């Protein structure tokens, strides 16, 4: 039996489940976009294949709900999500524990809150961080590779066989203000579950990871540009990447001076993209570009060195380049006319 309740109806849950005390700290503003931060190393699952962050939520709230068994059917928590990658490899959750616990915390992936586990992992009390400061940390749960249907709803379920309501319990932190629109957070046990609606934007804090075994990453980008940039002037580069599967690609650029252009919009495979950057200090800088396709597979890095000089020096260098080109074409005119 599943049912939804409005904000006013959640009061009994605060009395029975009791919200874990809040934490006063600065927040990391999260979004529901996929992987909107970098650098990110490719992570490795049990099978040795790269996996990528898929679904996640973060927010501005620092409270959570308790997980315990008690003398009744227990009070367990669940968060639904919709994967966009066909293989689920692991999840990360903001978990913590209070009091004295001897029973493991069991984390499962299910088709529904009450269905059988597709996979489950047990974490001992020693593997879960303690107290308010503890759930500022991510707890990583690695599953055997789980085949999922992209776009269908699945549930992360947390439960335990011990603990109590008042002193000894686990907790799962929830977020607010940045709603994960593809899922909901739930509270209950057995066949009886209730959707938690604390405000207009609340979900348990989670990240899912996965990979697509049939997807090939894009090739390392090709970078085209001058080897010389003028101090204080916009410097253009052109780059492109070929994706073997024909997927659209996006780019991340490190300009070598501490400035980065984070993930761009998506472009067609092999489409040339232009970017500009202004350097304000003389020196040699290494520009690095990486591509990522629409299935989150990343290319190798491509690198390109540029020397930043004062305008007069840059002009002289460019004049010499043009003069060399003139001499080559004067003495070898066939090169100019393709003869």
Residue frames as qw, qx, qy, qz and C-alpha x, y, z in Angstrom:
[[0.000, 0.891, 0.454, 0.000, 0.00, 0.00, 0.00],
 [0.430, 0.025, 0.028, 0.902, 1.57, 3.25, -1.11],
 [0.016, -0.884, -0.465, -0.051, 0.13, 6.69, -0.40],
 [0.357, 0.391, -0.063, 0.846, 1.18, 10.31, -0.67],
 [0.333, -0.755, -0.481, 0.295, 0.74, 12.81, 2.10],
 [0.200, 0.858, 0.047, 0.471, 0.95, 16.61, 2.10],
 [0.285, 0.471, -0.479, 0.684, 3.19, 18.71, 4.29],
 [0.496, -0.468, 0.277, -0.677, 0.73, 18.99, 7.13],
 [0.954, -0.142, -0.101, -0.245, 0.31, 15.24, 7.23],
 [0.691, 0.374, -0.512, 0.347, 4.03, 14.66, 7.69],
 [0.296, -0.687, 0.378, -0.546, 3.90, 15.85, 11.29],
 [0.912, -0.314, 0.171, -0.199, 3.31, 12.35, 12.64],
 [0.881, 0.308, -0.189, 0.306, 6.44, 11.20, 10.86],
 [0.189, 0.667, -0.402, 0.597, 8.50, 13.82, 12.63],
 [0.619, -0.534, 0.333, -0.470, 7.10, 12.55, 15.91],
 [0.976, -0.094, 0.177, -0.079, 7.59, 8.86, 15.19],
 [0.850, 0.354, -0.055, 0.388, 10.63, 8.83, 12.93],
 [0.415, -0.831, 0.031, 0.368, 12.13, 12.00, 14.38],
 [0.569, 0.779, -0.111, 0.238, 14.23, 14.10, 12.05],
 [0.777, -0.156, -0.159, 0.588, 17.92, 13.89, 12.82],
 [0.204, -0.844, -0.090, 0.487, 19.28, 17.21, 14.16],
 [0.558, 0.817, 0.043, 0.136, 20.43, 19.65, 11.52],
 [0.720, -0.174, 0.067, 0.668, 23.99, 20.65, 10.80],
 [0.089, 0.963, 0.041, -0.250, 25.06, 24.26, 10.60],
 [0.571, -0.269, 0.493, 0.599, 27.54, 24.54, 7.76],
 [0.268, 0.531, -0.328, -0.734, 28.06, 26.04, 4.35],
 [0.808, 0.307, 0.463, -0.198, 26.33, 24.27, 1.52],
 [0.221, -0.202, 0.710, 0.638, 27.47, 22.93, -1.81],
 [0.570, 0.422, 0.101, -0.698, 24.86, 24.02, -4.31],
 [0.402, -0.012, 0.881, 0.250, 23.79, 21.01, -6.34],
 [0.502, 0.323, -0.233, -0.767, 21.80, 20.63, -9.53],
 [0.832, 0.138, 0.500, -0.197, 19.98, 17.86, -11.29],
 [0.586, 0.701, -0.364, -0.182, 22.28, 18.12, -14.28],
 [0.983, -0.068, 0.013, 0.172, 24.62, 15.27, -14.93],
 [0.771, -0.131, 0.070, 0.619, 28.23, 15.70, -13.97],
 [0.187, 0.934, 0.133, 0.275, 28.38, 19.47, -13.90],
 [0.364, -0.864, 0.342, 0.068, 31.83, 19.57, -12.31],
 [0.880, 0.358, -0.140, 0.279, 35.37, 18.59, -13.24],
 [0.382, 0.383, -0.805, -0.243, 38.12, 17.37, -13.22],
 [0.862, -0.142, 0.295, -0.388, 36.72, 13.86, -12.89],
 [0.015, -0.399, 0.899, 0.178, 38.81, 10.74, -13.14],
 [0.746, -0.012, -0.497, -0.443, 37.11, 7.74, -14.67],
 [0.552, -0.410, 0.602, -0.407, 36.21, 5.39, -11.87],
 [0.393, 0.237, -0.865, -0.202, 36.67, 1.66, -12.04],
 [0.808, -0.258, 0.119, -0.516, 34.10, -0.93, -11.00],
 [0.737, -0.324, 0.592, -0.045, 34.62, -4.57, -10.12],
 [0.853, 0.385, 0.335, 0.104, 34.71, -5.58, -13.77],
 [0.541, -0.265, 0.305, 0.738, 37.49, -3.14, -14.62],
 [0.263, 0.594, 0.495, 0.577, 35.31, -0.98, -16.86],
 [0.092, 0.071, -0.172, 0.978, 35.01, 2.79, -16.48],
 [0.106, -0.687, -0.719, -0.014, 31.84, 4.06, -14.84],
 [0.103, 0.308, 0.067, 0.943, 30.43, 7.55, -14.71],
 [0.126, 0.304, 0.595, -0.734, 28.20, 9.53, -12.41],
 [0.015, -0.406, -0.757, -0.511, 24.65, 9.38, -13.74],
 [0.339, -0.744, -0.398, -0.416, 21.83, 10.55, -11.45],
 [0.458, -0.142, -0.520, 0.708, 22.32, 12.68, -8.34],
 [0.196, -0.859, -0.275, -0.385, 20.96, 15.40, -6.10],
 [0.459, -0.117, -0.426, 0.771, 22.48, 17.84, -3.64],
 [0.149, -0.796, -0.407, -0.424, 20.90, 20.68, -1.76],
 [0.040, 0.581, -0.277, 0.764, 20.75, 23.18, 1.03],
 [0.731, -0.526, -0.001, -0.435, 19.20, 21.17, 3.86],
 [0.279, 0.438, -0.795, 0.315, 21.12, 19.42, 6.60],
 [0.649, -0.191, 0.512, -0.529, 18.52, 17.24, 8.24],
 [0.360, 0.193, -0.867, -0.287, 17.70, 13.62, 7.67],
 [0.823, -0.256, -0.051, -0.505, 15.49, 10.71, 8.63],
 [0.408, -0.463, 0.763, -0.192, 16.30, 7.80, 10.91],
 [0.733, 0.178, -0.599, -0.269, 16.67, 4.17, 9.89],
 [0.222, -0.325, 0.808, -0.437, 16.00, 1.56, 12.59],
 [0.400, -0.149, -0.872, -0.240, 14.16, -1.71, 13.22],
 [0.412, -0.303, 0.348, -0.786, 12.90, -1.28, 16.77],
 [0.369, 0.018, 0.872, -0.322, 10.29, -3.66, 18.13],
 [0.649, 0.512, 0.322, -0.463, 7.90, -3.31, 15.19],
 [0.814, 0.481, 0.289, 0.154, 8.19, -3.59, 11.45],
 [0.592, -0.180, 0.184, 0.764, 10.94, -1.00, 11.34],
 [0.218, 0.912, 0.115, -0.327, 11.38, 2.39, 9.77],
 [0.650, -0.027, 0.474, 0.594, 13.27, 2.18, 6.50],
 [0.164, 0.756, -0.063, -0.630, 13.99, 4.74, 3.77],
 [0.652, 0.285, 0.587, 0.387, 13.99, 4.69, -0.03],
 [0.115, 0.668, -0.174, -0.714, 14.85, 7.06, -2.90],
 [0.751, 0.457, 0.471, 0.078, 13.63, 6.46, -6.43],
 [0.069, -0.647, 0.418, 0.633, 15.62, 7.37, -9.54],
 [0.815, 0.531, 0.201, -0.114, 15.64, 6.80, -13.30],
 [0.575, -0.401, 0.473, 0.534, 18.99, 5.69, -14.75],
 [0.535, 0.765, -0.120, -0.338, 20.20, 6.89, -18.14],
 [0.187, 0.551, -0.805, -0.114, 22.96, 4.26, -18.36],
 [0.839, -0.032, -0.393, -0.374, 22.11, 0.55, -18.88],
 [0.759, -0.071, -0.564, 0.319, 24.52, -0.82, -16.26],
 [0.403, -0.839, 0.102, -0.351, 24.40, 0.33, -12.63],
 [0.678, 0.275, -0.559, 0.391, 27.66, -0.19, -10.75],
 [0.413, -0.218, -0.581, 0.666, 27.44, 1.71, -7.47],
 [0.174, -0.862, -0.310, -0.363, 25.75, 4.44, -5.44],
 [0.333, 0.118, -0.452, 0.819, 26.97, 7.06, -2.99],
 [0.397, -0.736, -0.491, -0.246, 24.79, 8.15, -0.08],
 [0.008, -0.540, 0.402, -0.740, 25.06, 10.71, 2.74],
 [0.779, -0.394, -0.476, -0.110, 24.71, 8.33, 5.71],
 [0.029, 0.525, -0.594, 0.609, 25.61, 8.51, 9.39],
 [0.645, -0.342, -0.683, 0.020, 24.99, 6.65, 12.65],
 [0.261, -0.614, 0.316, -0.675, 24.18, 7.62, 16.23],
 [0.779, -0.411, 0.291, -0.375, 24.47, 5.68, 19.47],
 [0.308, -0.379, 0.871, 0.052, 25.53, 2.06, 19.76],
 [0.815, 0.337, -0.097, -0.462, 24.68, -0.23, 16.84],
 [0.487, -0.331, 0.799, 0.121, 25.59, -3.86, 16.21],
 [0.674, 0.440, 0.594, 0.016, 23.43, -4.61, 13.16],
 [0.373, -0.011, 0.479, 0.794, 24.53, -3.81, 9.62],
 [0.389, 0.589, 0.089, -0.703, 22.94, -1.21, 7.40],
 [0.544, 0.206, 0.757, 0.299, 21.61, -2.94, 4.27],
 [0.250, 0.574, -0.164, -0.762, 21.50, -0.97, 1.01],
 [0.544, 0.254, 0.787, 0.145, 19.49, -2.50, -1.86],
 [0.225, 0.231, -0.403, -0.857, 18.46, -1.72, -5.41],
 [0.360, 0.334, 0.848, -0.198, 14.87, -2.69, -6.17],
 [0.047, 0.367, 0.639, 0.675, 12.19, -2.31, -8.84],
 [0.395, -0.703, -0.256, -0.533, 9.81, -1.08, -6.11],
 [0.254, -0.639, 0.495, -0.532, 10.10, -0.38, -2.42],
 [0.748, -0.258, 0.488, -0.370, 8.74, -3.82, -1.46],
 [0.882, 0.378, -0.246, -0.136, 10.06, -5.99, -4.28],
 [0.914, -0.225, 0.075, 0.328, 12.96, -8.42, -4.00],
 [0.250, -0.788, 0.328, 0.457, 16.46, -7.02, -4.10],
 [0.750, 0.643, -0.154, 0.027, 18.11, -6.81, -7.50],
 [0.651, 0.265, -0.459, 0.543, 21.32, -6.51, -5.47],
 [0.497, -0.847, -0.058, -0.176, 22.21, -5.61, -1.90],
 [0.535, 0.375, -0.490, 0.576, 25.29, -4.72, 0.11],
 [0.625, -0.716, -0.305, 0.064, 25.67, -4.71, 3.90],
 [0.270, 0.645, -0.341, 0.628, 27.71, -2.07, 5.68],
 [0.593, -0.354, -0.595, 0.411, 28.87, -2.70, 9.24],
 [0.254, -0.934, -0.231, 0.098, 28.42, 0.08, 11.82],
 [0.548, -0.528, 0.227, 0.608, 32.17, 0.71, 11.64],
 [0.420, 0.205, 0.537, 0.703, 31.85, 1.49, 7.92],
 [0.015, -0.821, -0.445, -0.358, 29.27, 4.25, 8.50],
 [0.263, 0.331, -0.294, 0.857, 30.56, 7.63, 9.77],
 [0.313, -0.509, -0.701, 0.391, 29.31, 8.92, 13.11],
 [0.140, -0.643, -0.375, 0.653, 27.18, 11.88, 14.07],
 [0.310, 0.879, 0.190, -0.309, 26.39, 15.20, 12.47],
 [0.007, -0.746, 0.519, 0.417, 29.87, 15.62, 11.04],
 [0.508, -0.094, 0.836, 0.187, 29.77, 12.06, 9.68],
 [0.536, 0.544, 0.640, 0.078, 27.13, 12.55, 7.07],
 [0.180, 0.856, -0.214, -0.435, 28.98, 15.37, 5.44],
 [0.151, -0.429, 0.825, 0.336, 30.89, 12.44, 3.90],
 [0.756, 0.234, -0.342, -0.506, 29.79, 10.15, 1.10],
 [0.617, -0.220, 0.750, -0.093, 29.44, 6.43, 1.80],
 [0.426, 0.418, -0.611, -0.520, 30.18, 4.39, -1.33],
 [0.753, 0.017, 0.606, -0.257, 28.25, 1.17, -2.01],
 [0.224, 0.435, -0.720, -0.492, 29.66, -0.96, -4.85],
 [0.834, 0.140, 0.370, -0.384, 27.29, -3.51, -6.39],
 [0.496, 0.034, 0.761, 0.417, 27.92, -6.33, -8.82],
 [0.108, 0.087, -0.419, -0.897, 27.00, -4.89, -12.22],
 [0.368, 0.447, 0.710, -0.401, 23.19, -4.52, -12.40],
 [0.103, 0.218, 0.639, 0.730, 21.48, -4.45, -15.79],
 [0.171, 0.540, 0.506, -0.650, 18.74, -1.81, -15.71],
 [0.349, 0.626, 0.588, 0.374, 16.28, -0.39, -18.24],
 [0.223, 0.013, 0.000, 0.975, 17.10, 3.20, -19.11],
 [0.284, -0.274, -0.203, -0.896, 14.33, 5.59, -18.07],
 [0.655, -0.444, -0.577, -0.205, 12.51, 3.12, -15.80],
 [0.361, -0.738, 0.265, -0.505, 12.14, 3.82, -12.10],
 [0.733, -0.022, -0.615, 0.289, 14.28, 2.01, -9.52],
 [0.509, -0.813, -0.010, -0.283, 14.70, 2.41, -5.77],
 [0.378, 0.364, -0.666, 0.530, 17.65, 2.68, -3.39],
 [0.710, -0.578, -0.251, -0.315, 16.38, 1.13, -0.15],
 [0.211, 0.439, -0.673, 0.556, 18.16, 1.43, 3.22],
 [0.788, -0.461, -0.177, -0.367, 17.15, -0.83, 6.12],
 [0.133, 0.440, -0.793, 0.400, 18.57, -2.48, 9.22],
 [0.678, -0.308, -0.653, -0.138, 17.57, -5.24, 11.65],
 [0.528, -0.369, -0.519, 0.562, 18.47, -3.37, 14.83],
 [0.117, 0.195, -0.063, 0.972, 18.52, 0.01, 16.49],
 [0.073, -0.639, -0.707, 0.294, 15.71, 2.02, 18.04],
 [0.166, 0.851, 0.372, 0.330, 13.85, 5.27, 17.53],
 [0.306, -0.950, -0.062, -0.004, 15.48, 7.36, 20.23],
 [0.428, -0.792, 0.386, 0.199, 19.16, 6.65, 20.77],
 [0.452, -0.308, 0.751, 0.368, 20.60, 4.07, 18.37],
 [0.646, 0.636, 0.395, -0.146, 19.90, 4.50, 14.68],
 [0.478, 0.053, 0.443, 0.757, 21.28, 5.20, 11.24],
 [0.228, 0.768, 0.256, -0.541, 20.35, 8.32, 9.28],
 [0.509, 0.332, 0.515, 0.604, 20.11, 9.38, 5.64],
 [0.066, -0.474, -0.088, 0.874, 20.42, 13.07, 4.91],
 [0.418, 0.667, 0.590, 0.181, 17.94, 14.76, 2.59],
 [0.274, -0.049, 0.186, 0.942, 18.40, 17.82, 0.41],
 [0.213, 0.776, 0.534, -0.258, 16.12, 20.68, -0.52],
 [0.111, 0.807, -0.077, -0.575, 15.79, 23.55, -3.00],
 [0.224, 0.486, -0.687, -0.492, 17.30, 21.53, -5.87],
 [0.814, 0.073, 0.406, -0.408, 14.64, 18.98, -6.70],
 [0.115, -0.201, 0.904, 0.360, 15.48, 15.73, -8.45],
 [0.597, 0.203, 0.004, -0.776, 12.43, 15.57, -10.69],
 [0.608, 0.197, -0.701, -0.317, 12.85, 11.94, -11.73],
 [0.547, -0.142, -0.801, 0.196, 12.21, 10.45, -8.29],
 [0.492, -0.697, -0.031, -0.521, 10.92, 10.79, -4.74],
 [0.125, 0.307, -0.822, 0.464, 11.97, 9.92, -1.20],
 [0.730, -0.323, -0.448, -0.402, 9.96, 7.34, 0.74],
 [0.171, -0.385, 0.703, -0.574, 9.53, 6.21, 4.32],
 [0.848, -0.126, -0.026, -0.514, 8.11, 2.93, 5.57],
 [0.223, -0.349, 0.908, -0.058, 8.62, -0.81, 5.85],
 [0.449, 0.223, 0.861, -0.082, 7.24, -4.02, 4.40],
 [0.241, 0.497, 0.690, 0.468, 4.32, -3.30, 2.07],
 [0.100, -0.915, -0.382, 0.085, 3.47, 0.05, 3.65],
 [0.506, -0.033, 0.092, 0.857, 5.33, 3.07, 2.28],
 [0.055, 0.911, 0.341, -0.224, 4.63, 6.80, 2.35],
 [0.531, 0.536, 0.079, 0.652, 6.11, 9.43, 0.05],
 [0.416, -0.558, -0.268, 0.667, 7.90, 12.07, 2.09],
 [0.238, 0.714, 0.280, 0.596, 6.90, 15.59, 1.08],
 [0.447, -0.483, -0.334, 0.675, 8.66, 18.01, 3.40],
 [0.074, 0.651, -0.038, -0.754, 8.71, 20.94, 0.98],
 [0.677, 0.655, 0.011, -0.335, 8.59, 21.56, -2.72],
 [0.618, 0.621, -0.479, 0.060, 12.08, 20.19, -3.36],
 [0.516, -0.565, 0.602, -0.228, 13.24, 17.31, -1.20],
 [0.912, 0.222, -0.342, -0.054, 15.12, 14.11, -1.95],
 [0.804, -0.508, 0.204, 0.233, 17.62, 11.98, -0.11],
 [0.106, 0.828, -0.486, -0.259, 21.19, 12.83, -1.06],
 [0.855, 0.005, 0.504, 0.122, 22.49, 10.23, -3.49],
 [0.268, 0.648, -0.529, -0.477, 24.61, 9.65, -6.56],
 [0.916, 0.127, 0.379, -0.038, 24.34, 6.71, -8.95],
 [0.035, -0.634, 0.639, 0.434, 27.13, 5.47, -11.22],
 [0.841, 0.255, 0.471, -0.080, 27.05, 3.28, -14.28],
 [0.096, -0.474, 0.621, 0.616, 28.33, 2.64, -17.76],
 [0.793, 0.458, 0.058, -0.399, 27.26, 1.54, -21.21],
 [0.682, -0.266, 0.616, 0.290, 29.17, -1.57, -22.41],
 [0.638, 0.499, 0.503, 0.302, 28.29, -0.82, -26.03],
 [0.145, 0.988, 0.053, -0.021, 29.45, 2.78, -26.07],
 [0.752, 0.134, -0.013, 0.645, 32.86, 3.83, -27.40],
 [0.255, -0.760, -0.135, 0.582, 34.48, 7.02, -26.12],
 [0.456, 0.890, 0.007, -0.019, 35.25, 9.90, -28.49],
 [0.776, 0.251, -0.099, 0.570, 38.76, 10.30, -29.90],
 [0.420, -0.513, -0.140, 0.736, 41.13, 12.78, -28.30],
 [0.299, 0.902, 0.221, -0.218, 40.32, 16.24, -29.69],
 [0.618, 0.291, 0.193, 0.705, 42.34, 17.85, -32.47],
 [0.178, -0.845, -0.191, 0.466, 43.38, 21.40, -31.52],
 [0.540, 0.491, 0.265, 0.630, 44.16, 24.01, -34.18],
 [0.179, -0.971, -0.130, 0.092, 45.66, 27.40, -33.32],
 [0.383, 0.786, -0.336, 0.350, 48.70, 29.63, -33.46],
 [0.772, -0.167, -0.428, 0.439, 51.65, 28.76, -31.26],
 [0.281, 0.030, -0.224, 0.933, 51.93, 32.45, -30.32],
 [0.160, -0.802, -0.570, -0.074, 49.39, 34.59, -28.45],
 [0.187, 0.536, -0.102, 0.817, 49.54, 38.32, -27.86],
 [0.232, -0.228, -0.658, 0.679, 49.46, 39.55, -24.28],
 [0.179, 0.388, 0.378, -0.821, 46.05, 40.97, -23.37],
 [0.448, 0.262, -0.399, -0.756, 44.44, 40.07, -26.70],
 [0.863, 0.060, 0.319, -0.386, 41.78, 37.39, -27.34],
 [0.021, -0.428, 0.864, 0.263, 43.45, 34.18, -28.48],
 [0.827, 0.150, -0.028, -0.541, 41.37, 31.81, -30.64],
 [0.171, -0.259, 0.944, 0.113, 41.61, 28.04, -30.86],
 [0.757, 0.132, -0.259, -0.585, 39.57, 25.57, -32.89],
 [0.209, -0.258, 0.931, -0.152, 39.02, 21.99, -31.75],
 [0.779, 0.089, -0.254, -0.567, 37.04, 18.98, -32.84],
 [0.339, -0.270, 0.887, -0.160, 36.60, 15.33, -31.87],
 [0.582, 0.081, -0.633, -0.504, 35.33, 12.29, -33.70],
 [0.604, -0.188, 0.622, -0.461, 33.01, 9.93, -31.84],
 [0.001, -0.147, 0.937, 0.318, 33.10, 6.38, -33.29],
 [0.155, 0.442, 0.871, -0.148, 29.40, 5.91, -32.48],
 [0.060, 0.492, 0.440, 0.749, 28.41, 9.25, -33.99],
 [0.341, -0.722, -0.541, 0.264, 27.29, 10.59, -30.60],
 [0.054, 0.915, 0.003, 0.399, 27.21, 14.30, -29.93],
 [0.701, -0.101, -0.358, 0.609, 30.17, 15.53, -27.89],
 [0.195, -0.968, -0.055, -0.146, 30.91, 18.34, -25.46],
 [0.650, 0.395, -0.315, 0.568, 34.24, 19.82, -24.42],
 [0.547, -0.813, -0.070, 0.190, 36.13, 20.94, -21.34],
 [0.569, 0.635, -0.166, 0.495, 39.11, 23.30, -21.80],
 [0.615, -0.674, -0.046, 0.408, 41.93, 24.00, -19.37],
 [0.406, 0.896, -0.052, 0.174, 43.77, 27.10, -20.62],
 [0.782, 0.146, -0.300, 0.526, 46.86, 26.40, -18.52],
 [0.145, 0.420, -0.272, 0.854, 46.72, 29.62, -16.48],
 [0.053, 0.152, 0.746, -0.646, 44.23, 28.46, -13.86],
 [0.516, 0.269, 0.049, -0.812, 41.22, 29.22, -16.06],
 [0.212, 0.105, 0.955, 0.181, 38.88, 26.50, -17.27],
 [0.532, 0.058, -0.230, -0.813, 35.84, 26.48, -19.52],
 [0.481, -0.030, 0.818, -0.314, 33.57, 23.82, -18.06],
 [0.397, 0.246, 0.855, 0.225, 31.49, 21.44, -20.11],
 [0.164, 0.174, -0.313, -0.919, 30.20, 23.13, -23.23],
 [0.757, 0.275, 0.160, -0.570, 26.96, 22.52, -25.06],
 [0.734, 0.032, 0.656, 0.175, 26.80, 19.39, -27.19],
 [0.319, 0.638, -0.398, -0.576, 28.11, 19.51, -30.76],
 [0.936, 0.301, -0.042, -0.176, 27.96, 17.03, -33.59],
 [0.810, -0.263, 0.370, 0.370, 30.82, 14.58, -33.95],
 [0.598, 0.172, 0.356, 0.697, 33.61, 16.15, -36.06],
 [0.088, 0.920, 0.287, 0.254, 32.01, 19.61, -35.84],
 [0.487, 0.241, -0.241, 0.804, 34.63, 22.35, -35.42],
 [0.381, -0.846, -0.369, 0.053, 34.19, 24.49, -32.30],
 [0.384, 0.542, -0.184, 0.725, 35.91, 27.82, -31.59],
 [0.535, -0.758, -0.314, 0.201, 36.83, 29.33, -28.25],
 [0.302, 0.733, -0.179, 0.582, 38.71, 32.46, -27.20],
 [0.693, -0.601, -0.253, 0.307, 40.85, 33.22, -24.18],
 [0.185, 0.890, -0.187, 0.374, 42.92, 36.22, -23.06],
 [0.794, -0.200, -0.307, 0.484, 46.25, 35.76, -21.29],
 [0.132, -0.971, -0.006, -0.197, 47.51, 38.52, -18.98],
 [0.516, -0.705, 0.451, 0.182, 50.97, 37.19, -18.15],
 [0.466, 0.635, -0.582, -0.202, 53.89, 36.35, -20.38],
 [0.467, -0.347, 0.804, -0.122, 54.99, 32.74, -20.56],
 [0.350, 0.121, -0.838, -0.401, 54.36, 29.36, -22.10],
 [0.608, -0.032, 0.466, -0.642, 50.98, 27.79, -21.38],
 [0.020, 0.014, -0.969, -0.245, 49.67, 24.31, -22.11],
 [0.615, 0.039, -0.015, -0.787, 46.08, 24.19, -23.34],
 [0.093, -0.013, 0.995, -0.041, 44.32, 20.90, -22.57],
 [0.609, 0.064, -0.137, -0.779, 41.01, 19.78, -24.09],
 [0.178, 0.025, 0.979, -0.092, 38.92, 16.70, -23.35],
 [0.494, -0.061, -0.419, -0.759, 35.72, 15.50, -25.05],
 [0.292, 0.075, 0.866, -0.400, 32.77, 13.63, -23.57],
 [0.215, -0.187, -0.725, -0.627, 29.96, 12.03, -25.53],
 [0.538, -0.332, -0.074, -0.771, 26.25, 12.02, -24.72],
 [0.878, -0.259, -0.391, -0.092, 26.67, 8.66, -22.94],
 [0.486, -0.842, 0.217, -0.085, 29.29, 10.20, -20.59],
 [0.901, -0.032, 0.132, 0.413, 32.29, 8.39, -22.06],
 [0.098, -0.934, 0.184, 0.291, 35.39, 10.60, -22.08],
 [0.752, 0.590, -0.197, 0.218, 38.26, 10.88, -24.52],
 [0.715, -0.215, -0.129, 0.652, 41.92, 11.15, -23.69],
 [0.105, -0.874, -0.052, 0.471, 43.29, 14.65, -23.13],
 [0.645, 0.548, 0.160, 0.508, 44.72, 16.60, -26.06],
 [0.434, -0.713, -0.051, 0.549, 47.40, 19.22, -25.36],
 [0.491, 0.702, 0.191, 0.479, 48.64, 22.30, -27.21],
 [0.516, -0.456, -0.150, 0.710, 51.39, 24.73, -26.13],
 [0.243, 0.862, 0.243, 0.372, 51.14, 28.46, -26.71],
 [0.518, -0.139, -0.195, 0.821, 53.70, 31.19, -25.99],
 [0.035, -0.931, -0.362, 0.005, 52.33, 34.51, -24.77],
 [0.539, -0.006, 0.054, 0.840, 54.46, 37.48, -25.85],
 [0.044, 0.615, 0.162, -0.771, 54.21, 41.24, -26.04],
 [0.606, 0.697, 0.291, -0.250, 52.45, 42.60, -29.08],
 [0.261, 0.826, -0.419, -0.273, 55.58, 43.84, -30.90],
 [0.257, -0.382, 0.881, 0.106, 57.36, 40.51, -30.48],
 [0.598, 0.321, 0.719, -0.147, 54.29, 38.62, -31.64],
 [0.517, 0.799, 0.038, -0.306, 54.05, 40.88, -34.69],
 [0.073, 0.709, -0.662, -0.232, 57.72, 40.25, -35.52],
 [0.417, -0.122, 0.900, 0.007, 57.27, 36.51, -35.19],
 [0.615, 0.547, 0.532, -0.198, 54.23, 36.55, -37.42],
 [0.359, 0.841, -0.252, -0.316, 56.10, 38.72, -39.95],
 [0.126, -0.517, 0.827, 0.180, 58.94, 36.18, -40.00],
 [0.551, 0.187, 0.808, -0.095, 56.44, 33.37, -40.55],
 [0.562, 0.750, 0.244, -0.251, 54.93, 35.25, -43.48],
 [0.157, 0.808, -0.495, -0.278, 58.39, 36.10, -44.86],
 [0.351, -0.268, 0.891, 0.107, 59.42, 32.44, -44.74],
 [0.600, 0.460, 0.638, -0.149, 56.22, 31.53, -46.55],
 [0.416, 0.856, -0.074, -0.298, 57.00, 34.18, -49.22],
 [0.043, -0.651, 0.718, 0.242, 60.55, 32.87, -49.73],
 [0.490, 0.002, 0.872, 0.013, 59.36, 29.29, -50.05],
 [0.574, 0.641, 0.486, -0.153, 56.76, 30.25, -52.62],
 [0.240, 0.873, -0.272, -0.326, 59.22, 32.55, -54.48],
 [0.050, -0.543, 0.812, 0.208, 61.90, 29.88, -54.87],
 [0.129, 0.097, 0.983, 0.092, 59.47, 26.98, -55.18],
 [0.407, 0.104, -0.057, -0.906, 56.46, 28.47, -56.99],
 [0.477, -0.075, -0.804, -0.347, 55.07, 25.04, -57.69],
 [0.183, -0.249, -0.816, 0.489, 54.11, 24.79, -54.03],
 [0.215, 0.274, 0.227, -0.909, 51.93, 27.85, -54.41],
 [0.576, 0.260, -0.290, -0.719, 50.13, 26.60, -57.50],
 [0.836, -0.068, 0.478, -0.259, 50.17, 22.94, -56.59],
 [0.722, 0.593, -0.326, -0.144, 52.51, 22.05, -59.51]]
